[in-house]
């Protein structure tokens, strides 16, 4: 009974955005039910759309007949011979008018199309199973906005700790109590300065160690340890940089491990 309930729930929940599946499976067998879930959506599209089409077609036919009768009741006019072709022409286009110009037609067309695509994708490659496209787009948009807002809050909170943006400061590794020749203290994080990058100055090349945060009297700083390279090696990430003048400040800082 529990397995039957899980399968039934998975048929419906399978329309959820794919990134959410990792939180739902298990207990729901979303990948195993992806194919029938797509067929279910396809079926819902037909069940919802077909009655609406017949109702729409009947309404259009009734309106066409009323129009034709009113036209024929008028005094003879040029083109009366073609009046009878108007309902015929409209009847040919009725299905397309319903699918693309009515809310119910659009919804049913989307359900049928998206269900078909999901079913075909899951049938040929279960690992390529996916959720509903509109729900996935909404989820992606909301997630993107939320993550962007969180990054902004994190950046603003850090900038309050860092204080006003200031030029880089160069200290010795001994001053920062790390195994490095020099340490560059930056008031703002440097996007490309990650561990392993090569810092190329006008006189020497340095390999960048693992950056860390350090509290200074001027505010929070990102510390970039530099070790002078004694041998030439292949440069995959080279960054041109002019070292500032070595500062001579007393140590009154606290390192913050990330």
C-alpha positions as CSV (number, residue, x, y, z in Angstrom):
1,X,0.0,0.0,0.0
2,X,2.9,2.3,0.8
3,X,4.6,1.6,-2.5
4,X,1.3,2.3,-4.4
5,X,0.9,5.6,-2.6
6,X,4.5,6.6,-3.3
7,X,4.1,5.8,-7.0
8,X,0.8,7.7,-7.2
9,X,2.4,10.7,-5.5
10,X,5.4,10.5,-7.7
11,X,3.3,10.7,-10.8
12,X,2.1,14.1,-9.7
13,X,5.2,15.4,-8.0
14,X,7.2,14.4,-11.0
15,X,6.2,17.8,-12.5
16,X,8.3,19.5,-9.8
17,X,11.5,21.2,-11.0
18,X,14.4,18.7,-11.4
19,X,16.7,20.5,-8.8
20,X,14.1,19.7,-6.1
21,X,14.1,16.0,-6.9
22,X,17.2,15.4,-4.7
23,X,15.1,16.3,-1.7
24,X,12.1,14.2,-2.7
25,X,13.8,11.0,-4.0
26,X,13.7,8.9,-1.9
27,X,11.1,8.2,-0.7
28,X,9.3,9.1,-4.0
29,X,10.5,7.1,-7.1
30,X,10.6,10.1,-9.4
31,X,13.0,8.7,-12.0
32,X,11.2,5.4,-12.3
33,X,7.8,7.2,-12.7
34,X,9.1,9.9,-15.0
35,X,7.7,8.3,-18.2
36,X,4.2,7.6,-16.8
37,X,4.2,11.1,-15.2
38,X,4.8,12.7,-18.6
39,X,2.0,10.5,-20.0
40,X,-0.3,11.6,-17.2
41,X,0.4,15.3,-18.0
42,X,-0.3,14.5,-21.7
43,X,-3.6,12.9,-20.7
44,X,-4.6,15.8,-18.5
45,X,-4.0,18.1,-21.5
46,X,-6.4,16.0,-23.6
47,X,-9.0,15.6,-21.0
48,X,-9.0,19.3,-20.2
49,X,-8.7,20.5,-23.8
50,X,-11.0,18.2,-25.9
51,X,-14.3,19.2,-24.2
52,X,-13.3,22.8,-24.4
53,X,-12.6,22.5,-28.1
54,X,-16.0,21.0,-28.8
55,X,-17.7,23.8,-26.8
56,X,-15.6,26.4,-28.6
57,X,-16.3,24.9,-32.0
58,X,-20.0,24.8,-31.3
59,X,-20.0,28.4,-30.3
60,X,-18.0,29.4,-33.4
61,X,-20.3,27.4,-35.7
62,X,-23.3,29.0,-34.1
63,X,-21.9,32.5,-34.5
64,X,-21.0,31.7,-38.2
65,X,-24.4,30.5,-39.0
66,X,-26.0,33.6,-37.4
67,X,-23.7,35.8,-39.3
68,X,-24.5,34.0,-42.6
69,X,-28.2,34.2,-42.0
70,X,-28.1,37.9,-41.2
71,X,-26.0,38.5,-44.4
72,X,-28.4,36.5,-46.6
73,X,-31.4,38.4,-45.2
74,X,-29.9,41.7,-46.5
75,X,-30.6,42.9,-50.1
76,X,-28.3,41.2,-52.6
77,X,-24.8,42.5,-52.5
78,X,-21.6,41.9,-54.4
79,X,-19.9,38.8,-53.1
80,X,-22.9,37.0,-51.8
81,X,-21.8,33.9,-53.7
82,X,-18.8,33.6,-51.5
83,X,-20.7,33.9,-48.2
84,X,-21.2,30.2,-48.0
85,X,-17.4,29.7,-48.0
86,X,-16.8,31.8,-44.9
87,X,-18.1,29.3,-42.4
88,X,-16.2,26.5,-44.2
89,X,-13.0,28.5,-44.0
90,X,-13.5,29.3,-40.3
91,X,-14.2,25.7,-39.5
92,X,-10.8,24.7,-41.0
93,X,-9.1,27.1,-38.7
94,X,-11.2,26.5,-35.6
95,X,-8.7,24.1,-34.0
96,X,-5.8,26.5,-34.4
97,X,-7.9,29.4,-33.2
98,X,-8.8,27.4,-30.1
99,X,-5.3,26.2,-29.3
100,X,-3.5,29.5,-29.8
101,X,-6.1,32.2,-29.1
102,X,-8.0,30.9,-26.1
103,X,-6.7,30.4,-22.5
104,X,-8.1,26.9,-22.2
105,X,-6.6,26.0,-25.6
106,X,-3.2,27.3,-24.7
107,X,-3.1,25.5,-21.4
108,X,-4.2,22.2,-22.9
109,X,-1.7,22.6,-25.7
110,X,1.1,23.3,-23.3
111,X,0.2,20.3,-21.1
112,X,0.0,17.9,-24.0
113,X,3.3,19.2,-25.5
114,X,5.3,19.3,-22.3
115,X,4.0,15.9,-21.2
116,X,5.0,14.4,-24.5
117,X,8.5,15.9,-24.3
118,X,9.0,14.7,-20.7
119,X,7.7,11.2,-21.5
120,X,9.9,10.8,-24.6
121,X,13.0,12.1,-22.7
122,X,12.4,9.7,-19.8
123,X,11.7,6.8,-22.1
124,X,14.9,7.0,-24.1
125,X,17.1,8.1,-21.1
126,X,15.7,7.9,-17.6
127,X,18.6,10.0,-16.3
128,X,17.4,12.8,-18.6
129,X,14.0,12.9,-16.9
130,X,12.8,16.4,-16.1
131,X,10.0,18.3,-14.4
132,X,7.5,20.7,-15.8
133,X,9.2,23.4,-17.9
134,X,7.2,26.4,-16.6
135,X,7.6,25.3,-13.0
136,X,11.3,24.8,-13.6
137,X,11.6,28.3,-15.2
138,X,9.8,29.9,-12.2
139,X,12.0,28.0,-9.8
140,X,15.1,29.1,-11.6
141,X,14.0,32.7,-11.7
142,X,13.1,32.7,-8.0
143,X,16.3,30.9,-7.0
144,X,18.4,33.3,-9.0
145,X,16.8,36.4,-7.5
146,X,17.1,34.9,-4.0
147,X,20.8,33.9,-4.4
148,X,21.6,37.3,-5.9
149,X,19.9,39.0,-2.9
150,X,21.9,36.8,-0.5
151,X,25.2,37.5,-2.3
152,X,24.4,41.2,-2.1
153,X,23.6,41.1,1.6
154,X,26.8,39.1,2.2
155,X,28.9,41.5,0.2
156,X,27.4,44.6,2.0
157,X,27.9,43.0,5.4
158,X,31.6,42.3,4.5
159,X,32.2,45.7,3.2
160,X,30.9,47.2,6.4
161,X,33.6,45.2,8.2
162,X,36.2,46.1,5.6
163,X,35.5,49.8,5.8
164,X,36.5,52.2,3.1
165,X,38.2,50.8,0.1
166,X,42.0,51.4,0.4
167,X,45.2,50.6,-1.6
168,X,46.8,47.2,-1.0
169,X,49.4,46.9,1.8
170,X,52.4,44.6,1.6
171,X,53.7,42.8,4.7
172,X,56.1,40.0,5.3
173,X,55.0,36.5,5.9
174,X,56.6,36.7,9.4
175,X,54.4,39.7,10.2
176,X,51.3,37.7,9.3
177,X,52.7,34.6,11.0
178,X,52.4,32.4,7.9
179,X,55.0,30.5,5.8
180,X,55.3,33.0,3.0
181,X,57.7,35.6,1.7
182,X,55.1,38.3,1.6
183,X,51.5,38.9,2.3
184,X,49.3,41.3,0.3
185,X,46.5,42.8,2.4
186,X,43.5,43.9,0.3
187,X,40.5,45.8,1.5
188,X,38.4,44.1,-1.2
189,X,38.6,40.5,-2.4
190,X,40.4,40.0,-5.7
191,X,38.3,37.9,-8.1
192,X,41.1,36.0,-9.9
193,X,43.4,35.7,-6.9
194,X,42.9,32.1,-5.9
195,X,45.4,29.5,-4.5
196,X,47.9,28.4,-7.1
197,X,47.7,31.5,-9.3
198,X,51.0,33.0,-10.4
199,X,51.6,36.7,-9.5
200,X,54.0,38.2,-12.0
201,X,55.8,41.4,-10.9
202,X,58.4,43.4,-12.8
203,X,61.2,41.6,-10.9
204,X,60.0,38.2,-9.6
205,X,57.2,35.7,-9.9
206,X,55.2,34.5,-6.9
207,X,52.9,31.6,-6.3
208,X,49.7,32.5,-4.4
209,X,48.9,30.5,-1.3
210,X,45.5,30.0,0.2
211,X,43.9,33.4,1.0
212,X,42.6,34.0,4.5
213,X,40.8,36.8,6.4
214,X,42.7,38.9,8.9
215,X,41.5,41.6,11.3
216,X,43.5,44.8,11.3
217,X,43.0,48.2,13.0
218,X,41.9,49.5,9.6
219,X,39.2,46.8,9.2
220,X,38.8,43.3,7.9
221,X,41.4,42.4,5.2
222,X,41.9,39.6,2.8
223,X,45.4,38.3,3.1
224,X,47.1,36.8,0.0
225,X,50.4,34.9,0.9
226,X,53.0,35.0,-1.8
227,X,56.0,32.7,-2.2
228,X,58.8,33.6,-4.5
229,X,59.3,31.0,-7.3
230,X,62.9,29.9,-7.7
231,X,62.3,27.7,-10.8
232,X,60.4,28.5,-14.0
233,X,57.3,26.4,-14.6
234,X,54.3,26.4,-17.0
235,X,52.0,29.4,-16.2
236,X,48.3,28.5,-16.5
237,X,47.0,31.5,-14.5
238,X,49.3,34.4,-14.6
239,X,48.3,37.8,-13.1
240,X,50.3,40.9,-13.6
241,X,50.7,42.9,-10.4
242,X,53.0,45.6,-9.1
243,X,53.9,45.0,-5.4
244,X,53.3,48.0,-3.2
245,X,56.1,49.2,-1.0
246,X,56.7,47.0,2.0
247,X,54.9,48.4,5.1
248,X,56.5,48.5,8.5
249,X,53.6,48.2,10.9
250,X,53.5,46.6,14.4
251,X,51.5,43.4,14.5
252,X,48.1,44.1,16.0
253,X,46.0,41.7,14.0
254,X,43.9,38.6,14.3
255,X,43.7,35.9,11.7
256,X,40.3,34.5,10.8
257,X,40.3,31.1,9.3
258,X,37.6,30.6,6.6
